[in-house]
Amino acid sequence: MTLRDYRYASQPFVVGASAAADFPAHTVVEETLTEVVANDWVNDEYKHLVVTASPKALAVKPGQFFHVLCPSPDQGDLWFRRPQSIYAIDKDAGRLEFLYKCVGRGTHGLATMGPGDKCNIVGPLGIGFSLEPQWKNIVVLGRGVGLATMAPISQLAGERGVGVTAILSARNASYLLSREKFAAIGAAIVPVIDTDGTSAVENVEAILRALIDDGKADAFFTCGSNRLFQVMRRLGKEFGIPGQIAMEQIMACGLGPCYVCVKTFEVDGQKVLRRVCVEGPVFDIQEALGW
């Protein structure tokens, strides 16, 4: 994308009131005033947010994100938006879904919103995942909220008839998020958790090697765990398997100018700096160095 692509109107698109013709057709990013449909707890740490969406917002691709304006949970001000990767896209209903963990003032403020409240979002932002036509089977590996990021690329793969093996990692069984999303597209689900030791690097590597031997790993996708990402990266290099990683990073502007989200990558043997918000958040797995 170019800087021109990231311009958005000074007035937000109001879902249910604005007309698409009133906003620049060439701009893929817009500020949208949505309405909260639901914002429910899925366990003691994570909430599932559903909002209405404009036509441009519904064009979001797996791996892209929105910058969400969160209300303050207290008497202080919140100066910056919070980036939220897309969890699900329901074009028929005109809705977007987000799965987020309540960890700071921004997400705790977001957690206070209820049905009927207005939610201001900017997006779609960033570079998303891609699927190559020759890939017949992919492996997705996610942990924690990274499982939410793996859900939409798995949904897209399922729609295209691509087989999906979903390795879902968590502290315990109650944090194995998004299982229903993977089950809905017929993915082979492999849970690995800390409490029984199955999430150990050695075990996950054994699972990945078995998938490679069975010809079920044409490409790797991952998000949410540095140690498990490193396993995928190493095996990808060893067997020549392409891969993509969605990086998690603190952002301020979400549009590139602030450089808060810069990370180091290795490209052609050289260390380079890239902004996660505009040159990612999805990167080549062999170029990423981790968190």
DRENZATOR-13326 format. One record per residue (C-alpha): residue number from 1; residue in one letter; x, y, z. Coordinates in steps of 0.05 Angstrom, whole numbers, always signed. Each point is the difference from the previous one (the first is absolute). Example, Ala and Ser with C-alpha at 12.3 -4.5 7.8 and 13.67 -1.06 7.14 Angstrom:
2
@num 1&residu A&px +246&py -90&pz +156 .
@num 2&residu S&px +27&py +69&pz -13 .
end
This chain:
291
@num 1&residu M&px +0&py +0&pz +0 .
@num 2&residu T&px +21&py +72&pz -10 .
@num 3&residu L&px -9&py +60&pz +46 .
@num 4&residu R&px -58&py +21&pz -45 .
@num 5&residu D&px -36&py -65&pz +18 .
@num 6&residu Y&px +3&py +19&pz +73 .
@num 7&residu R&px -36&py +67&pz -6 .
@num 8&residu Y&px -69&py +0&pz +29 .
@num 9&residu A&px -56&py +50&pz +3 .
@num 10&residu S&px -3&py +54&pz +54 .
@num 11&residu Q&px -71&py -23&pz +17 .
@num 12&residu P&px -13&py -73&pz +16 .
@num 13&residu F&px -44&py -46&pz -41 .
@num 14&residu V&px -61&py -11&pz +44 .
@num 15&residu V&px -27&py -70&pz -9 .
@num 16&residu G&px -74&py +3&pz -16 .
@num 17&residu A&px +2&py +75&pz -17 .
@num 18&residu S&px +56&py +14&pz -49 .
@num 19&residu A&px +2&py -19&pz -73 .
@num 20&residu A&px +62&py -31&pz -31 .
@num 21&residu A&px -3&py +51&pz -57 .
@num 22&residu D&px +12&py +56&pz +51 .
@num 23&residu F&px +71&py -25&pz +14 .
@num 24&residu P&px +62&py -4&pz -45 .
@num 25&residu A&px -3&py -64&pz -42 .
@num 26&residu H&px +76&py -4&pz -8 .
@num 27&residu T&px +14&py -2&pz +75 .
@num 28&residu V&px -1&py -71&pz +30 .
@num 29&residu V&px +5&py +25&pz +72 .
@num 30&residu E&px -55&py +39&pz +35 .
@num 31&residu E&px -22&py +23&pz +68 .
@num 32&residu T&px -65&py -36&pz +15 .
@num 33&residu L&px -51&py +14&pz +55 .
@num 34&residu T&px -28&py -69&pz +14 .
@num 35&residu E&px -51&py -26&pz +49 .
@num 36&residu V&px +15&py -54&pz +51 .
@num 37&residu V&px -43&py -62&pz -10 .
@num 38&residu A&px +31&py -41&pz +56 .
@num 39&residu N&px +61&py +3&pz +47 .
@num 40&residu D&px -1&py -63&pz +41 .
@num 41&residu W&px +51&py -35&pz +45 .
@num 42&residu V&px +24&py -67&pz -26 .
@num 43&residu N&px +41&py -14&pz +63 .
@num 44&residu D&px +29&py +41&pz +57 .
@num 45&residu E&px +50&py +37&pz -45 .
@num 46&residu Y&px -28&py +4&pz -71 .
@num 47&residu K&px -60&py +34&pz -31 .
@num 48&residu H&px -34&py -9&pz -67 .
@num 49&residu L&px -20&py +65&pz -34 .
@num 50&residu V&px -49&py +3&pz -58 .
@num 51&residu V&px -13&py +65&pz -37 .
@num 52&residu T&px -37&py +23&pz -62 .
@num 53&residu A&px +45&py +18&pz -59 .
@num 54&residu S&px +3&py +42&pz -62 .
@num 55&residu P&px +14&py -29&pz -69 .
@num 56&residu K&px +73&py +21&pz +3 .
@num 57&residu A&px +9&py -29&pz +70 .
@num 58&residu L&px -30&py -66&pz -24 .
@num 59&residu A&px +55&py -3&pz -53 .
@num 60&residu V&px +51&py -14&pz +54 .
@num 61&residu K&px +47&py -59&pz -14 .
@num 62&residu P&px +23&py -53&pz +50 .
@num 63&residu G&px +59&py +27&pz +39 .
@num 64&residu Q&px -18&py +73&pz -7 .
@num 65&residu F&px -23&py +42&pz +59 .
@num 66&residu F&px -42&py +59&pz +22 .
@num 67&residu H&px +21&py +56&pz +46 .
@num 68&residu V&px -56&py +5&pz +52 .
@num 69&residu L&px -17&py +62&pz +40 .
@num 70&residu C&px -11&py -27&pz +70 .
@num 71&residu P&px -39&py +36&pz +55 .
@num 72&residu S&px +38&py +14&pz +64 .
@num 73&residu P&px -14&py -49&pz +57 .
@num 74&residu D&px +14&py +53&pz +52 .
@num 75&residu Q&px +7&py +76&pz +10 .
@num 76&residu G&px +63&py +5&pz -43 .
@num 77&residu D&px +5&py +11&pz -74 .
@num 78&residu L&px +20&py -51&pz -53 .
@num 79&residu W&px +44&py +34&pz -51 .
@num 80&residu F&px +9&py -56&pz -51 .
@num 81&residu R&px -43&py -51&pz -36 .
@num 82&residu R&px +12&py -74&pz +10 .
@num 83&residu P&px +16&py -47&pz -58 .
@num 84&residu Q&px -45&py -61&pz -6 .
@num 85&residu S&px +11&py -54&pz -52 .
@num 86&residu I&px -62&py -25&pz -36 .
@num 87&residu Y&px -31&py -63&pz +29 .
@num 88&residu A&px -58&py -13&pz -48 .
@num 89&residu I&px -34&py +33&pz -59 .
@num 90&residu D&px -74&py -10&pz -10 .
@num 91&residu K&px -16&py +34&pz -66 .
@num 92&residu D&px -71&py -26&pz -3 .
@num 93&residu A&px -17&py +32&pz +67 .
@num 94&residu G&px +45&py +60&pz -11 .
@num 95&residu R&px +39&py -12&pz +64 .
@num 96&residu L&px +72&py -6&pz +25 .
@num 97&residu E&px +24&py -39&pz +59 .
@num 98&residu F&px +60&py +10&pz +47 .
@num 99&residu L&px +27&py -44&pz +55 .
@num 100&residu Y&px +42&py +39&pz +50 .
@num 101&residu K&px +34&py -10&pz +67 .
@num 102&residu C&px -12&py +51&pz +55 .
@num 103&residu V&px +70&py +19&pz +22 .
@num 104&residu G&px +4&py +76&pz +5 .
@num 105&residu R&px -42&py +63&pz +5 .
@num 106&residu G&px -17&py +0&pz -74 .
@num 107&residu T&px -28&py -70&pz -3 .
@num 108&residu H&px -33&py +6&pz +68 .
@num 109&residu G&px -34&py +63&pz -27 .
@num 110&residu L&px -21&py -39&pz -62 .
@num 111&residu A&px -29&py -53&pz +46 .
@num 112&residu T&px -49&py +51&pz +29 .
@num 113&residu M&px -36&py +9&pz -67 .
@num 114&residu G&px -68&py -34&pz -9 .
@num 115&residu P&px -51&py -12&pz -55 .
@num 116&residu G&px -22&py +65&pz -33 .
@num 117&residu D&px +62&py +39&pz +19 .
@num 118&residu K&px +38&py +34&pz -56 .
@num 119&residu C&px +70&py -26&pz -15 .
@num 120&residu N&px +48&py +41&pz -43 .
@num 121&residu I&px +50&py -42&pz -41 .
@num 122&residu V&px +51&py +17&pz -53 .
@num 123&residu G&px +19&py -52&pz -52 .
@num 124&residu P&px +11&py -48&pz -31 .
@num 125&residu L&px +74&py +11&pz +15 .
@num 126&residu G&px +64&py -36&pz -15 .
@num 127&residu I&px +21&py -58&pz -44 .
@num 128&residu G&px -39&py -64&pz +9 .
@num 129&residu F&px +11&py -74&pz -14 .
@num 130&residu S&px +3&py -29&pz -70 .
@num 131&residu L&px -16&py -69&pz -28 .
@num 132&residu E&px +35&py -28&pz -61 .
@num 133&residu P&px -41&py -41&pz -49 .
@num 134&residu Q&px +48&py -59&pz +3 .
@num 135&residu W&px -8&py -10&pz +75 .
@num 136&residu K&px -47&py -58&pz +15 .
@num 137&residu N&px +13&py -7&pz +75 .
@num 138&residu I&px +22&py +52&pz +50 .
@num 139&residu V&px +19&py -2&pz +74 .
@num 140&residu V&px -21&py +57&pz +46 .
@num 141&residu L&px +31&py +6&pz +69 .
@num 142&residu G&px -27&py +49&pz +51 .
@num 143&residu R&px +3&py +13&pz +74 .
@num 144&residu G&px -42&py +45&pz +44 .
@num 145&residu V&px -31&py +58&pz -39 .
@num 146&residu G&px +41&py -23&pz -59 .
@num 147&residu L&px -53&py -54&pz -10 .
@num 148&residu A&px -48&py +56&pz -20 .
@num 149&residu T&px +48&py +23&pz -54 .
@num 150&residu M&px +5&py -71&pz -27 .
@num 151&residu A&px -76&py -8&pz -6 .
@num 152&residu P&px -13&py +44&pz -62 .
@num 153&residu I&px +57&py -27&pz -42 .
@num 154&residu S&px -26&py -70&pz +17 .
@num 155&residu Q&px -70&py +21&pz -21 .
@num 156&residu L&px +27&py +26&pz -66 .
@num 157&residu A&px +39&py -64&pz -12 .
@num 158&residu G&px -63&py -41&pz +14 .
@num 159&residu E&px -40&py +41&pz -49 .
@num 160&residu R&px +53&py -15&pz -53 .
@num 161&residu G&px +1&py -75&pz +14 .
@num 162&residu V&px +68&py +2&pz +34 .
@num 163&residu G&px +11&py -50&pz +56 .
@num 164&residu V&px +17&py +31&pz +68 .
@num 165&residu T&px +35&py -30&pz +60 .
@num 166&residu A&px -9&py +47&pz +60 .
@num 167&residu I&px +49&py -8&pz +57 .
@num 168&residu L&px -31&py +37&pz +58 .
@num 169&residu S&px +44&py +17&pz +59 .
@num 170&residu A&px -22&py +26&pz +68 .
@num 171&residu R&px +14&py -1&pz +75 .
@num 172&residu N&px -57&py -48&pz +12 .
@num 173&residu A&px -62&py -27&pz -36 .
@num 174&residu S&px -44&py +59&pz +19 .
@num 175&residu Y&px +45&py +47&pz -40 .
@num 176&residu L&px -4&py -40&pz -65 .
@num 177&residu L&px -36&py +56&pz -35 .
@num 178&residu S&px -35&py -2&pz -68 .
@num 179&residu R&px -7&py -76&pz -5 .
@num 180&residu E&px -70&py +8&pz -30 .
@num 181&residu K&px +28&py +44&pz -55 .
@num 182&residu F&px +50&py -53&pz -21 .
@num 183&residu A&px -50&py -56&pz +7 .
@num 184&residu A&px -50&py +37&pz -45 .
@num 185&residu I&px +48&py -5&pz -59 .
@num 186&residu G&px +18&py -72&pz +13 .
@num 187&residu A&px +71&py +13&pz +26 .
@num 188&residu A&px +39&py -55&pz +34 .
@num 189&residu I&px +6&py +29&pz +71 .
@num 190&residu V&px +62&py -17&pz +41 .
@num 191&residu P&px -4&py +30&pz +71 .
@num 192&residu V&px +66&py +8&pz +38 .
@num 193&residu I&px -3&py +27&pz +70 .
@num 194&residu D&px +48&py +16&pz +57 .
@num 195&residu T&px -35&py -40&pz +54 .
@num 196&residu D&px +13&py -68&pz -32 .
@num 197&residu G&px +66&py +20&pz -32 .
@num 198&residu T&px -23&py -8&pz -72 .
@num 199&residu S&px +17&py +73&pz -16 .
@num 200&residu A&px +74&py -15&pz +11 .
@num 201&residu V&px +43&py +21&pz -59 .
@num 202&residu E&px +24&py -71&pz -10 .
@num 203&residu N&px -71&py -27&pz -6 .
@num 204&residu V&px -23&py +55&pz -47 .
@num 205&residu E&px +62&py -12&pz -44 .
@num 206&residu A&px -18&py -75&pz -3 .
@num 207&residu I&px -71&py +18&pz -22 .
@num 208&residu L&px +26&py +46&pz -54 .
@num 209&residu R&px +50&py -51&pz -25 .
@num 210&residu A&px -55&py -52&pz -5 .
@num 211&residu L&px -43&py +48&pz -41 .
@num 212&residu I&px +59&py +14&pz -46 .
@num 213&residu D&px +12&py -75&pz -9 .
@num 214&residu D&px -74&py -10&pz -17 .
@num 215&residu G&px +1&py +55&pz -52 .
@num 216&residu K&px -49&py +44&pz +39 .
@num 217&residu A&px +45&py +61&pz +8 .
@num 218&residu D&px +4&py +40&pz -64 .
@num 219&residu A&px +5&py +65&pz +40 .
@num 220&residu F&px +5&py +23&pz +72 .
@num 221&residu F&px -40&py +56&pz +35 .
@num 222&residu T&px +11&py +22&pz +72 .
@num 223&residu C&px -14&py +53&pz +53 .
@num 224&residu G&px +4&py +7&pz +75 .
@num 225&residu S&px +61&py -39&pz +24 .
@num 226&residu N&px +73&py +17&pz -11 .
@num 227&residu R&px +27&py -69&pz +19 .
@num 228&residu L&px -49&py -37&pz -45 .
@num 229&residu F&px +12&py +49&pz -56 .
@num 230&residu Q&px +74&py -15&pz +4 .
@num 231&residu V&px -15&py -74&pz -10 .
@num 232&residu M&px -42&py +14&pz -61 .
@num 233&residu R&px +54&py +46&pz -28 .
@num 234&residu R&px +55&py -51&pz +9 .
@num 235&residu L&px -40&py -57&pz -31 .
@num 236&residu G&px -23&py +45&pz -56 .
@num 237&residu K&px +72&py +14&pz -17 .
@num 238&residu E&px +20&py -73&pz +7 .
@num 239&residu F&px -54&py -26&pz -47 .
@num 240&residu G&px -10&py +60&pz -45 .
@num 241&residu I&px -71&py +14&pz +24 .
@num 242&residu P&px -24&py +71&pz -8 .
@num 243&residu G&px -33&py +35&pz +58 .
@num 244&residu Q&px -31&py +63&pz +27 .
@num 245&residu I&px -2&py +29&pz +70 .
@num 246&residu A&px -47&py +53&pz +27 .
@num 247&residu M&px +41&py +43&pz +48 .
@num 248&residu E&px -28&py +28&pz +64 .
@num 249&residu Q&px +25&py +69&pz +18 .
@num 250&residu I&px -19&py +63&pz +38 .
@num 251&residu M&px -22&py +55&pz -49 .
@num 252&residu A&px -16&py +73&pz +7 .
@num 253&residu C&px -25&py +27&pz -67 .
@num 254&residu G&px -10&py -65&pz -38 .
@num 255&residu L&px +15&py +38&pz -65 .
@num 256&residu G&px +76&py +1&pz -1 .
@num 257&residu P&px +24&py +71&pz +18 .
@num 258&residu C&px +14&py -11&pz +75 .
@num 259&residu Y&px +49&py -59&pz -7 .
@num 260&residu V&px -21&py -28&pz +68 .
@num 261&residu C&px -10&py -70&pz -28 .
@num 262&residu V&px +68&py -9&pz -34 .
@num 263&residu K&px +30&py -69&pz +4 .
@num 264&residu T&px +65&py -31&pz -28 .
@num 265&residu F&px -3&py -49&pz -57 .
@num 266&residu E&px +52&py -38&pz -40 .
@num 267&residu V&px -5&py +8&pz -75 .
@num 268&residu D&px +52&py -30&pz -47 .
@num 269&residu G&px +49&py -5&pz +58 .
@num 270&residu Q&px -9&py +73&pz +21 .
@num 271&residu K&px -35&py +26&pz +62 .
@num 272&residu V&px -54&py +50&pz -19 .
@num 273&residu L&px -53&py +39&pz +39 .
@num 274&residu R&px -73&py -5&pz -19 .
@num 275&residu R&px -63&py +30&pz +27 .
@num 276&residu V&px -49&py -55&pz +22 .
@num 277&residu C&px -61&py +43&pz -14 .
@num 278&residu V&px +12&py +15&pz -74 .
@num 279&residu E&px +52&py -50&pz -23 .
@num 280&residu G&px -35&py -54&pz +40 .
@num 281&residu P&px -29&py -24&pz +46 .
@num 282&residu V&px +9&py -61&pz -45 .
@num 283&residu F&px +72&py -16&pz -20 .
@num 284&residu D&px +39&py -56&pz -32 .
@num 285&residu I&px +16&py -49&pz +55 .
@num 286&residu Q&px +72&py -5&pz -21 .
@num 287&residu E&px +11&py +75&pz +4 .
@num 288&residu A&px -31&py +9&pz +69 .
@num 289&residu L&px +46&py -7&pz +60 .
@num 290&residu G&px -54&py -4&pz +53 .
@num 291&residu W&px -22&py +45&pz +57 .
end
